[in-house]
Amino acid sequence: MKKRTLIWALVAVMVLVLAACGKNNNSNNASPSASGQASPSAKEDPKTIIYVNPLVGHPVFIQAHEGLKDAAKKYGYKIVEVGPSTIDATAMVKELENAVVQKADAIVTVPLNWEAFGNVYKKIKDAGIPIVNLNSDTPADTRLAYIGTDAATYGKDAADKLASKMNGKGNVAIMMVALDIQVQAEMKDAIVKRFEEKYPDMKVSVVEADKGDMLVGVQKFTDIFKANPDVNAVIALNANAGVEAAKAMKELGLKDKITVLGIDDIQETVDNIKDGYIWASKVQNFYRMGYQAVESIHSHFAGDTVTSIMDSGTIFLTKDSVDTYKESLKVF
C-alpha cells in the first residue's frame, strides 16, 4: 500500500513539472493577439532602407544621411549607405542594381538624369521596391515620392535676388556639376527665362561645369574671369561652385568686383560669406529631404497615402543670418 502511494505521488510531481515546463516554453513564444497578429513582445528584424548616395562624404549628402538616420531611429528602420566618392552615374546604377539583388525593403537616392537611370528604375519597379527620389526626379510612375527643391521656383528666386542686388544690370556666369544634371539644368533654364522676362539687362554670359571637382572649378572660374572681364556676377548651382569662384577672385584680386550667389552651406561657403567673397547662398534643406524620405516610406508600409511631390524649401543665407540660419533647417 505504501509503495503504491509513493508511485502515485511521483506521477503527480512529474505531471506538475511537465505542466510548468510547458507554461515556460509558451511564455517565450509570441502568442497571437485577438486580431491574429503577434504580440508586441515578438520583435522582427527592422526593414532596411538602402541610401544610394551620389557623392559619399560630401557635406550636403551627409546632411541628408543625418535626416535619414534620425527618422529611421524614430520609426524603426535600418539605413545602409552606399555610393561613389565622385559623381559617377554608372557607379550609382550598379549600387541600385545591387539593392534589387539584396531585396532592399526600400531605396532612397538622387537620380542624376533619367537617361542613365531609366533602366534600373524599371527593375526596381518590377521588383516592387518603393524608391524615394531626393532633389532630382524621375517620372511619377517610377517612384514613390520626390522630396527636394522645386527647381523652377529656385531658379526664379535666385534670378530675382541677384537682379535686385545688382539693380537689374549684370553679366552672369553659371557653374553646374554637369550640363546634364537634371535639377541643375532646370534651375539654369528658370534663371535664364526669368532674366529674359523681367530683367533685360541681366545676361547669362557663361555656363560651365566643374564635374564636382573643386580644383577643376577654380581653374574654370579663373579662365572665365580672365577671358570675360565683363562678368560681374556668379550663380553657383552646386555646393562647391561659390567657393571655387571665391578662390579665383582671391587669386585675381577681384574682391568686391564680382557678386557671388552660392548654393548650400558647406563650411567654406559660410566662411567666404563672413569674409565678403560670397554675397549670399540659397541653402537647400537636405536634412529635411532625408527625414521626409523615411516618413514617406513608413506611410507607404502603413498603407497610408503618400504625397507624390514635396518641396523641402530653402533658406537665404547672408552675413546677417550666418550665425542663426541653422536653427531653421530641422524645424518642420
C-alpha positions as a LaTeX table, in Angstrom:
\begin{tabular}{lrrr}
\hline
Residue & $x$ (\AA) & $y$ (\AA) & $z$ (\AA) \\
\hline
Met1 & 0.00 & 0.00 & 0.00 \\
Lys2 & 2.77 & 2.45 & 0.90 \\
Lys3 & 4.58 & 1.50 & $-2.28$ \\
Arg4 & 1.54 & 2.26 & $-4.43$ \\
Thr5 & 1.01 & 5.60 & $-2.70$ \\
Leu6 & 4.63 & 6.55 & $-3.34$ \\
Ile7 & 4.29 & 5.74 & $-7.05$ \\
Trp8 & 1.18 & 7.89 & $-7.40$ \\
Ala9 & 2.94 & 10.75 & $-5.61$ \\
Leu10 & 5.85 & 10.57 & $-8.03$ \\
Val11 & 3.48 & 10.58 & $-11.00$ \\
Ala12 & 1.74 & 13.68 & $-9.67$ \\
Val13 & 5.06 & 15.51 & $-9.25$ \\
Met14 & 6.06 & 14.66 & $-12.83$ \\
Val15 & 2.76 & 15.99 & $-14.19$ \\
Leu16 & 3.25 & 19.26 & $-12.34$ \\
Val17 & 6.83 & 19.63 & $-13.63$ \\
Leu18 & 5.79 & 18.97 & $-17.24$ \\
Ala19 & 2.94 & 21.46 & $-16.95$ \\
Ala20 & 5.32 & 24.11 & $-15.61$ \\
Cys21 & 7.79 & 23.48 & $-18.42$ \\
Gly22 & 5.05 & 23.79 & $-21.00$ \\
Lys23 & 3.94 & 27.10 & $-19.49$ \\
Asn24 & 7.52 & 28.46 & $-19.51$ \\
Asn25 & 8.03 & 27.44 & $-23.14$ \\
Asn26 & 4.83 & 29.14 & $-24.19$ \\
Ser27 & 5.84 & 32.37 & $-22.45$ \\
Asn28 & 8.97 & 32.60 & $-24.64$ \\
Asn29 & 6.95 & 32.47 & $-27.84$ \\
Ala30 & 4.74 & 35.22 & $-29.22$ \\
Ser31 & 1.12 & 34.37 & $-28.62$ \\
Pro32 & $-1.41$ & 35.61 & $-31.18$ \\
Ser33 & $-3.47$ & 38.60 & $-30.23$ \\
Ala34 & $-7.19$ & 38.81 & $-30.76$ \\
Ser35 & $-6.53$ & 40.14 & $-34.27$ \\
Gly36 & $-4.32$ & 37.19 & $-35.15$ \\
Gln37 & $-1.10$ & 39.25 & $-35.13$ \\
Ala38 & 1.95 & 38.61 & $-32.98$ \\
Ser39 & 2.02 & 40.29 & $-29.60$ \\
Pro40 & 4.35 & 43.28 & $-29.08$ \\
Ser41 & 6.90 & 41.00 & $-27.38$ \\
Ala42 & 7.71 & 39.43 & $-30.75$ \\
Lys43 & 10.34 & 41.62 & $-32.45$ \\
Glu44 & 11.02 & 41.35 & $-36.17$ \\
Asp45 & 14.24 & 42.49 & $-37.83$ \\
Pro46 & 13.87 & 46.13 & $-38.91$ \\
Lys47 & 13.21 & 46.83 & $-42.57$ \\
Thr48 & 16.28 & 48.01 & $-44.49$ \\
Ile49 & 16.37 & 51.25 & $-46.48$ \\
Ile50 & 19.37 & 51.48 & $-48.81$ \\
Tyr51 & 20.56 & 55.04 & $-49.39$ \\
Val52 & 22.47 & 55.27 & $-52.67$ \\
Asn53 & 24.41 & 58.47 & $-52.08$ \\
Pro54 & 25.61 & 60.23 & $-55.27$ \\
Leu55 & 28.69 & 61.64 & $-53.54$ \\
Val56 & 29.65 & 59.89 & $-50.32$ \\
Gly57 & 31.34 & 62.24 & $-47.88$ \\
His58 & 30.03 & 65.47 & $-49.39$ \\
Pro59 & 28.57 & 67.73 & $-46.68$ \\
Val60 & 25.12 & 68.22 & $-48.24$ \\
Phe61 & 24.58 & 64.49 & $-48.67$ \\
Ile62 & 25.87 & 63.91 & $-45.16$ \\
Gln63 & 23.03 & 66.21 & $-44.06$ \\
Ala64 & 20.56 & 64.03 & $-45.98$ \\
His65 & 22.03 & 60.96 & $-44.32$ \\
Glu66 & 21.58 & 62.54 & $-40.88$ \\
Gly67 & 17.93 & 63.16 & $-41.65$ \\
Leu68 & 17.52 & 59.58 & $-42.81$ \\
Lys69 & 19.14 & 58.22 & $-39.66$ \\
Asp70 & 17.12 & 60.39 & $-37.29$ \\
Ala71 & 13.83 & 59.39 & $-38.91$ \\
Ala72 & 14.89 & 55.74 & $-39.08$ \\
Lys73 & 15.58 & 55.78 & $-35.35$ \\
Lys74 & 12.14 & 57.22 & $-34.70$ \\
Tyr75 & 10.25 & 54.78 & $-36.94$ \\
Gly76 & 12.36 & 51.66 & $-36.52$ \\
Tyr77 & 14.25 & 51.19 & $-39.80$ \\
Lys78 & 17.83 & 50.30 & $-40.69$ \\
Ile79 & 19.73 & 52.66 & $-43.02$ \\
Val80 & 22.54 & 51.32 & $-45.21$ \\
Glu81 & 24.55 & 53.92 & $-47.13$ \\
Val82 & 26.39 & 53.07 & $-50.35$ \\
Gly83 & 27.63 & 55.08 & $-53.32$ \\
Pro84 & 30.64 & 56.56 & $-55.12$ \\
Ser85 & 33.05 & 59.19 & $-53.82$ \\
Thr86 & 32.94 & 61.07 & $-57.14$ \\
Ile87 & 29.97 & 61.95 & $-59.35$ \\
Asp88 & 29.50 & 58.73 & $-61.33$ \\
Ala89 & 26.07 & 57.78 & $-62.66$ \\
Thr90 & 27.29 & 54.35 & $-63.78$ \\
Ala91 & 28.53 & 53.52 & $-60.28$ \\
Met92 & 25.23 & 54.66 & $-58.79$ \\
Val93 & 23.25 & 52.49 & $-61.20$ \\
Lys94 & 25.36 & 49.50 & $-60.18$ \\
Glu95 & 24.58 & 50.16 & $-56.50$ \\
Leu96 & 20.87 & 50.40 & $-57.32$ \\
Glu97 & 21.03 & 47.08 & $-59.13$ \\
Asn98 & 22.77 & 45.57 & $-56.09$ \\
Ala99 & 19.96 & 46.90 & $-53.89$ \\
Val100 & 17.46 & 44.98 & $-56.03$ \\
Val101 & 19.52 & 41.79 & $-55.78$ \\
Gln102 & 19.78 & 42.24 & $-51.99$ \\
Lys103 & 15.98 & 42.66 & $-51.82$ \\
Ala104 & 16.09 & 46.01 & $-50.06$ \\
Asp105 & 12.81 & 46.91 & $-48.42$ \\
Ala106 & 13.09 & 50.46 & $-49.78$ \\
Ile107 & 15.59 & 52.71 & $-51.59$ \\
Val108 & 16.45 & 56.40 & $-51.36$ \\
Thr109 & 18.66 & 58.05 & $-53.98$ \\
Val110 & 19.39 & 61.07 & $-56.16$ \\
Pro111 & 18.83 & 60.10 & $-59.82$ \\
Leu112 & 21.19 & 62.41 & $-61.68$ \\
Asn113 & 19.47 & 62.07 & $-65.05$ \\
Trp114 & 16.72 & 59.88 & $-66.46$ \\
Glu115 & 18.73 & 58.69 & $-69.46$ \\
Ala116 & 21.26 & 56.95 & $-67.20$ \\
Phe117 & 18.78 & 55.74 & $-64.56$ \\
Gly118 & 15.72 & 54.73 & $-66.59$ \\
Asn119 & 16.52 & 51.03 & $-66.99$ \\
Val120 & 17.40 & 50.41 & $-63.35$ \\
Tyr121 & 14.26 & 52.21 & $-62.20$ \\
Lys122 & 12.24 & 49.75 & $-64.28$ \\
Lys123 & 13.98 & 46.89 & $-62.49$ \\
Ile124 & 13.23 & 48.48 & $-59.11$ \\
Lys125 & 9.58 & 48.93 & $-60.03$ \\
Asp126 & 9.31 & 45.33 & $-61.30$ \\
Ala127 & 10.80 & 44.13 & $-58.00$ \\
Gly128 & 8.11 & 46.01 & $-56.09$ \\
Ile129 & 10.63 & 48.09 & $-54.10$ \\
Pro130 & 9.46 & 51.60 & $-53.15$ \\
Ile131 & 12.02 & 54.26 & $-54.06$ \\
Val132 & 12.13 & 57.90 & $-52.98$ \\
Asn133 & 13.99 & 60.49 & $-55.04$ \\
Leu134 & 15.91 & 63.29 & $-53.35$ \\
Asn135 & 16.47 & 66.58 & $-55.19$ \\
Ser136 & 16.30 & 65.10 & $-58.69$ \\
Asp137 & 13.18 & 63.47 & $-60.05$ \\
Thr138 & 12.05 & 60.76 & $-62.44$ \\
Pro139 & 8.59 & 60.15 & $-63.96$ \\
Ala140 & 5.96 & 59.94 & $-61.22$ \\
Asp141 & 5.00 & 56.35 & $-62.03$ \\
Thr142 & 8.58 & 55.16 & $-61.42$ \\
Arg143 & 8.94 & 56.21 & $-57.79$ \\
Leu144 & 7.04 & 56.57 & $-54.53$ \\
Ala145 & 7.84 & 60.24 & $-53.93$ \\
Tyr146 & 10.07 & 63.15 & $-54.82$ \\
Ile147 & 11.42 & 65.30 & $-51.99$ \\
Gly148 & 13.64 & 68.22 & $-52.81$ \\
Thr149 & 13.99 & 71.71 & $-54.14$ \\
Asp150 & 11.46 & 72.92 & $-56.69$ \\
Ala151 & 13.94 & 73.71 & $-59.46$ \\
Ala152 & 11.80 & 76.25 & $-61.33$ \\
Thr153 & 10.96 & 78.15 & $-58.13$ \\
Tyr154 & 14.61 & 78.06 & $-57.10$ \\
Gly155 & 15.81 & 79.48 & $-60.40$ \\
Lys156 & 13.19 & 82.23 & $-60.45$ \\
Asp157 & 14.01 & 83.30 & $-56.90$ \\
Ala158 & 17.78 & 83.19 & $-57.50$ \\
Ala159 & 17.34 & 85.43 & $-60.54$ \\
Asp160 & 15.15 & 87.87 & $-58.59$ \\
Lys161 & 17.53 & 88.10 & $-55.64$ \\
Leu162 & 20.63 & 88.60 & $-57.77$ \\
Ala163 & 18.92 & 91.15 & $-60.04$ \\
Ser164 & 17.76 & 93.09 & $-57.00$ \\
Lys165 & 21.27 & 93.10 & $-55.57$ \\
Met166 & 22.72 & 94.33 & $-58.88$ \\
Asn167 & 19.99 & 96.89 & $-59.66$ \\
Gly168 & 18.90 & 94.88 & $-62.68$ \\
Lys169 & 22.20 & 95.01 & $-64.61$ \\
Gly170 & 24.83 & 92.28 & $-64.80$ \\
Asn171 & 26.71 & 89.67 & $-66.78$ \\
Val172 & 26.41 & 86.31 & $-65.07$ \\
Ala173 & 28.44 & 83.11 & $-65.09$ \\
Ile174 & 26.63 & 79.93 & $-64.00$ \\
Met175 & 28.53 & 76.89 & $-62.74$ \\
Met176 & 26.97 & 73.42 & $-62.65$ \\
Val177 & 28.32 & 69.96 & $-61.82$ \\
Ala178 & 27.47 & 68.67 & $-65.29$ \\
Leu179 & 25.30 & 70.10 & $-68.02$ \\
Asp180 & 23.01 & 67.05 & $-67.99$ \\
Ile181 & 22.26 & 67.03 & $-64.24$ \\
Gln182 & 18.50 & 67.37 & $-64.49$ \\
Val183 & 17.72 & 69.51 & $-61.45$ \\
Gln184 & 20.57 & 71.94 & $-62.16$ \\
Ala185 & 19.60 & 72.19 & $-65.83$ \\
Glu186 & 16.06 & 73.09 & $-64.77$ \\
Met187 & 17.38 & 75.72 & $-62.35$ \\
Lys188 & 19.58 & 77.22 & $-65.06$ \\
Asp189 & 16.73 & 77.34 & $-67.57$ \\
Ala190 & 14.49 & 79.05 & $-65.00$ \\
Ile191 & 17.18 & 81.67 & $-64.30$ \\
Val192 & 17.65 & 82.44 & $-67.98$ \\
Lys193 & 13.90 & 82.63 & $-68.55$ \\
Arg194 & 13.38 & 84.97 & $-65.58$ \\
Phe195 & 16.12 & 87.32 & $-66.75$ \\
Glu196 & 14.64 & 87.40 & $-70.26$ \\
Glu197 & 11.13 & 88.07 & $-68.97$ \\
Lys198 & 11.83 & 90.64 & $-66.25$ \\
Tyr199 & 15.45 & 91.86 & $-66.34$ \\
Pro200 & 16.58 & 92.56 & $-69.91$ \\
Asp201 & 19.91 & 93.92 & $-68.68$ \\
Met202 & 20.76 & 90.74 & $-66.75$ \\
Lys203 & 22.55 & 88.37 & $-69.11$ \\
Val204 & 23.88 & 84.83 & $-68.64$ \\
Ser205 & 27.22 & 85.12 & $-70.44$ \\
Val206 & 28.82 & 81.78 & $-69.50$ \\
Val207 & 27.55 & 78.35 & $-68.43$ \\
Glu208 & 30.20 & 75.87 & $-67.30$ \\
Ala209 & 30.51 & 72.57 & $-65.39$ \\
Asp210 & 33.15 & 71.55 & $-62.84$ \\
Lys211 & 32.41 & 67.79 & $-62.56$ \\
Gly212 & 32.15 & 68.21 & $-58.80$ \\
Asp213 & 35.91 & 68.81 & $-58.62$ \\
Met214 & 37.00 & 71.91 & $-56.67$ \\
Leu215 & 40.34 & 72.22 & $-58.47$ \\
Val216 & 38.65 & 71.99 & $-61.88$ \\
Gly217 & 36.13 & 74.61 & $-60.81$ \\
Val218 & 38.75 & 77.08 & $-59.55$ \\
Gln219 & 40.63 & 76.81 & $-62.84$ \\
Lys220 & 37.45 & 77.27 & $-64.84$ \\
Phe221 & 36.47 & 80.38 & $-62.90$ \\
Thr222 & 39.99 & 81.75 & $-63.28$ \\
Asp223 & 39.73 & 81.27 & $-67.05$ \\
Ile224 & 36.21 & 82.74 & $-67.14$ \\
Phe225 & 37.20 & 85.89 & $-65.23$ \\
Lys226 & 40.29 & 86.42 & $-67.40$ \\
Ala227 & 38.51 & 85.82 & $-70.71$ \\
Asn228 & 35.32 & 87.67 & $-69.77$ \\
Pro229 & 36.21 & 90.83 & $-67.83$ \\
Asp230 & 32.58 & 91.97 & $-68.14$ \\
Val231 & 31.38 & 89.03 & $-65.98$ \\
Asn232 & 30.48 & 90.62 & $-62.66$ \\
Ala233 & 28.21 & 88.01 & $-61.11$ \\
Val234 & 28.16 & 84.28 & $-60.45$ \\
Ile235 & 25.32 & 81.89 & $-59.72$ \\
Ala236 & 26.51 & 78.59 & $-58.28$ \\
Leu237 & 24.28 & 75.58 & $-58.89$ \\
Asn238 & 26.42 & 73.11 & $-56.97$ \\
Ala239 & 27.74 & 73.42 & $-53.44$ \\
Asn240 & 31.40 & 73.78 & $-54.41$ \\
Ala241 & 30.96 & 76.44 & $-57.07$ \\
Gly242 & 30.61 & 79.52 & $-54.87$ \\
Val243 & 33.83 & 78.58 & $-53.08$ \\
Glu244 & 35.54 & 77.97 & $-56.43$ \\
Ala245 & 34.58 & 81.45 & $-57.59$ \\
Ala246 & 35.81 & 82.96 & $-54.31$ \\
Lys247 & 39.19 & 81.22 & $-54.61$ \\
Ala248 & 39.61 & 82.50 & $-58.18$ \\
Met249 & 38.64 & 86.01 & $-57.07$ \\
Lys250 & 41.26 & 85.93 & $-54.32$ \\
Glu251 & 43.95 & 84.86 & $-56.77$ \\
Leu252 & 42.99 & 87.58 & $-59.26$ \\
Gly253 & 42.31 & 90.36 & $-56.75$ \\
Leu254 & 38.65 & 90.67 & $-57.68$ \\
Lys255 & 37.04 & 91.09 & $-54.26$ \\
Asp256 & 34.05 & 93.46 & $-54.37$ \\
Lys257 & 34.06 & 93.33 & $-58.19$ \\
Ile258 & 32.04 & 90.13 & $-58.59$ \\
Thr259 & 28.80 & 89.30 & $-56.78$ \\
Val260 & 28.55 & 85.60 & $-55.97$ \\
Leu261 & 25.29 & 83.82 & $-55.14$ \\
Gly262 & 26.16 & 80.39 & $-53.82$ \\
Ile263 & 24.10 & 77.33 & $-53.07$ \\
Asp264 & 24.00 & 75.27 & $-49.86$ \\
Asp265 & 26.18 & 75.74 & $-46.81$ \\
Ile266 & 29.43 & 73.82 & $-46.88$ \\
Gln267 & 31.75 & 75.38 & $-44.31$ \\
Glu268 & 33.91 & 77.17 & $-46.88$ \\
Thr269 & 30.82 & 78.86 & $-48.28$ \\
Val270 & 29.88 & 80.09 & $-44.81$ \\
Asp271 & 33.44 & 81.29 & $-44.21$ \\
Asn272 & 33.53 & 83.17 & $-47.52$ \\
Ile273 & 30.21 & 84.85 & $-46.73$ \\
Lys274 & 31.73 & 86.07 & $-43.48$ \\
Asp275 & 34.81 & 87.28 & $-45.37$ \\
Gly276 & 32.79 & 89.05 & $-48.07$ \\
Tyr277 & 33.84 & 87.00 & $-51.09$ \\
Ile278 & 30.43 & 85.33 & $-51.39$ \\
Trp279 & 27.45 & 87.68 & $-51.11$ \\
Ala280 & 24.80 & 85.08 & $-50.20$ \\
Ser281 & 23.75 & 81.46 & $-50.57$ \\
Lys282 & 20.43 & 79.71 & $-51.09$ \\
Val283 & 20.65 & 76.77 & $-48.70$ \\
Gln284 & 18.69 & 73.68 & $-49.66$ \\
Asn285 & 17.28 & 71.60 & $-46.80$ \\
Phe286 & 18.95 & 68.23 & $-47.32$ \\
Tyr287 & 18.25 & 67.17 & $-43.74$ \\
Arg288 & 14.53 & 67.55 & $-44.36$ \\
Met289 & 14.84 & 65.60 & $-47.62$ \\
Gly290 & 16.31 & 62.62 & $-45.79$ \\
Tyr291 & 13.90 & 62.78 & $-42.87$ \\
Gln292 & 10.80 & 63.05 & $-45.01$ \\
Ala293 & 12.01 & 60.23 & $-47.26$ \\
Val294 & 11.79 & 57.83 & $-44.32$ \\
Glu295 & 8.43 & 59.28 & $-43.31$ \\
Ser296 & 7.12 & 58.65 & $-46.82$ \\
Ile297 & 8.37 & 55.08 & $-46.81$ \\
His298 & 6.86 & 54.49 & $-43.38$ \\
Ser299 & 3.49 & 55.85 & $-44.55$ \\
His300 & 3.66 & 53.58 & $-47.60$ \\
Phe301 & 4.24 & 50.47 & $-45.50$ \\
Ala302 & 1.40 & 51.53 & $-43.20$ \\
Gly303 & $-0.95$ & 51.70 & $-46.17$ \\
Asp304 & $-1.37$ & 55.47 & $-45.96$ \\
Thr305 & $-1.45$ & 57.92 & $-48.86$ \\
Val306 & 1.97 & 59.33 & $-49.74$ \\
Thr307 & 2.36 & 62.84 & $-51.17$ \\
Ser308 & 3.99 & 62.49 & $-54.58$ \\
Ile309 & 5.99 & 65.75 & $-54.60$ \\
Met310 & 7.27 & 67.64 & $-51.56$ \\
Asp311 & 9.25 & 70.88 & $-51.78$ \\
Ser312 & 11.84 & 70.81 & $-48.99$ \\
Gly313 & 12.39 & 74.57 & $-49.27$ \\
Thr314 & 15.46 & 76.79 & $-48.98$ \\
Ile315 & 16.89 & 79.33 & $-46.56$ \\
Phe316 & 18.51 & 82.54 & $-47.78$ \\
Leu317 & 21.89 & 82.85 & $-46.07$ \\
Thr318 & 23.73 & 86.17 & $-45.82$ \\
Lys319 & 26.28 & 87.68 & $-43.47$ \\
Asp320 & 23.38 & 88.91 & $-41.32$ \\
Ser321 & 21.97 & 85.39 & $-40.77$ \\
Val322 & 25.13 & 83.32 & $-40.79$ \\
Asp323 & 25.04 & 82.71 & $-37.03$ \\
Thr324 & 21.34 & 81.81 & $-36.78$ \\
Tyr325 & 20.18 & 80.13 & $-40.01$ \\
Lys326 & 20.80 & 76.55 & $-38.86$ \\
Glu327 & 18.02 & 76.84 & $-36.31$ \\
Ser328 & 15.55 & 76.69 & $-39.19$ \\
Leu329 & 16.94 & 73.65 & $-41.01$ \\
Lys330 & 15.46 & 70.96 & $-38.75$ \\
Val331 & 12.18 & 72.68 & $-37.99$ \\
Phe332 & 9.28 & 71.14 & $-39.88$ \\
\hline
\end{tabular}
